[in-house]
Amino acid sequence: MARKPPRWYFSFRSPYSWMAYRDLIGHYPDVAEAVDWLPFWEPDDHHHEHLEQSGVQLPYVAMSREKHLYILQDVRRLARERNLDMVWPVDREPRWEVSHLAYLVAQEHGRGREFIDRAYRARWQDGLDISDPAVIAGFGPELGLAPELLGGACADPAVRERGLTALAAVHRDGVFGVPYFIDGFEKFWGVDRLPGFVSAVRERTAAKAAAAAR
């Protein structure tokens, strides 16, 4: 069986995932190009029902008040360390299919990385509600994609089916949070584990290149 490529799971919901994205593209562009980028989100009721019928259970746990307060403090601290200007978004009715399914559409059209950058900026720097299809549709002109293609992704049956496949991959890989990095049997959870993941990918890539040169 062929070895799976290294990969990282991201979510637009998570500030830690946003920071990992910034670190990855800013400090480790070679690794960013070498890995698969896979979305992870909390499914809506319809997706959740279909996943359960398929035997797929995702490890979502309600957050305590104490943990929430800690994250607020921790994220501000990490943002300052990275000289990032951020806002803390207020999602009145979060619908994570809206942004993450639109990412799958953008990826299909070769604009996945650009969509990720735009969605992260919208949520964590501009304070926009990326659960609003109109906001997501507004990315279209900048990405060279039809606005209705992005804004309507969450209601497209074919795209929703692809979303189920993406969430099943989360289950198979044992992902329980983001950012989550995988290289072979090695797994790394959290933005602070990114350097370890980078080292693992680079070492394996170097070893592969050395073996090919013999």
Beta strands, then each sheet from edge to edge (+ up, - down):
strand 1: 7-10
strand 2: 36-39
strand 3: 180-183
strand 4: 186-189
sheet 1: 2+ 1+ 3- 4+
end
